[in-house]
């Protein structure tokens, strides 16, 4: 099969497409013919030596965790899926899923049936971003109707889904984004949008119950500054980079809760998310699709930090 292989840590130029052995499913696993693979920030961070490079170990390895495709072979013991089922998922994370390839194998229960209303390109942009947003809001923050939720980087892959999920949960949703994305985010359900390039968000926002921080302290101390917008006892969910001792201490001093976060494979949550997509309650924005041979260009596009929604590799022409 064709796959994108990385032999050394480095820039986008280290990604190359070549033939590798097709994987075989073990008991309880399925082999999925990949139609499209989502591209996420963790992909290019890992390629460059950050992200999950420490988990994957030394190259060579195949990047990617987001998959949309068709079950092509079923291992012994699988009862939830059958050959021909259209599925999507984020298997194995944070271990290697090797999604930038024509086939992947993974436990059947880490997949869910693809939303019928979504193409493979759209579905491939969902799993990692949607599970991050869903698990942060539902399982970590336990957001309830009437709460005020702030989503940083609201126009990004995770952010635009977090806005929609928070609205679905009945929250008053505030997002930070450049002005070009405000009308779009309002259409997705945001009640307020703040242009962080024009105003310090802590001067424009207050009395928030939950902050979903998708930026982190490495960019203008966003996590630490977010403590100033929370109500007493409010929760900051720090997605990129986790919680440094300094951030934890600052939160404790202000009487705020601070939680690290890392997304996990979650077939049942993907089933619920597919239901929301099929019901028309959630929209997945795919900014651009790339052929497998264009993977380096796709990474460069992602690293520009100017993408609205998701980038996707189209594996099957």
Secondary structure, DSSP 4 states (H G I P E B T S, - for coil): -EEEEE-SS-SGGGEEEEE-PPP-PPTTEEEEEEEEEEE-HHHHHHHTT-TTHHHH-SSPB-----EEEEEEEE-TT--S--TT-EEEE-TTTTS----SBSEEEEEGGGEEEPPTTS-HHHHHTTHHHHHHHHIIIIIIS---TT-EEEETTTTSHHHHHHHHHHHHTT-EEEEE--GGGHHHHHHHT-SEEE-TTTS-HHHH---EEEEEESS-TTTTTHHHHHGGGEEEEEEEEE-SS---HHHHHHHHHHT-EEEE------HHHHHHHHHHHHTTS----EEEEEEGGGHHHHHHHHHTT--SSEEEEE---
